[in-house]
Amino acid sequence: MTEIRIDAARASNKQLRREVERLQQENANLRGQISYINARLLQKFSKKKIEKIFAPPKVKKEKALKKVGKAEKELKELKAEVVERQGRREPSIAGEKREGGVLK
């Protein structure tokens, strides 16, 4: 009785070893394919471009928000500079004099 159990255990052990070997071989093949694809991508695109393409959506969104924030800040600075250069041009109030579009 115990011999039957031992034989069954050995058979399943052999089967499991074969399965592990097959999976290891498949894993090695897939790693080879991945490295080949990476090499081809690096030939066509720069590393930064690849990272940008394959970045998770959250990272892409954060980067886009940073760019928008920078643009808004730059716009505010430019507006302030324009106002500073031209003086404040506000609608004239009755009785006020304007000289060259600037309130006096």
Stockholm file with secondary structure:
# STOCKHOLM 1.0

chainA/1-104         MTEIRIDAARASNKQLRREVERLQQENANLRGQISYINARLLQKFSKKKIEKIFAPPKVKKEKALKKVGKAEKELKELKAEVVERQGRREPSIAGEKREGGVLK
#=GR chainA/1-104 SS CHHHHHHHHHHHHHHHHHHHHHHHHHHHHHHHHHHHHHHHHHHHSCHHHHHHHHSCHHHHHHHHHHHHHHHHHHHHHHHHHHHHHHCCCCCCCTTCCEETTEEC
#=GC SS_cons         CHHHHHHHHHHHHHHHHHHHHHHHHHHHHHHHHHHHHHHHHHHHSCHHHHHHHHSCHHHHHHHHHHHHHHHHHHHHHHHHHHHHHHCCCCCCCTTCCEETTEEC
//
